[in-house]
Amino acid sequence: MTIDTNGLTITELNGVYTFTAADGSVIDTIDTNASALAYDNTASGLTAYRQPLTRW
């Protein structure tokens, strides 16, 4: 795929970036909202752990 960057426009609305070609066709969108960036820990087994605060 070749993209002519002279005709590329990037717009942002509520954390969603839309890349549009000169002819008006949408090339791609990127949703940067936290709800769109879900992490699946099935393979890694990583979990969140919060240690209680203690006073010294």
Secondary structure, DSSP 4 states (H G I P E B T S, - for coil): ----TTS-EEEEETTEEEEE-TTS-EEEEEE-SGGG-----TTT------PPP---
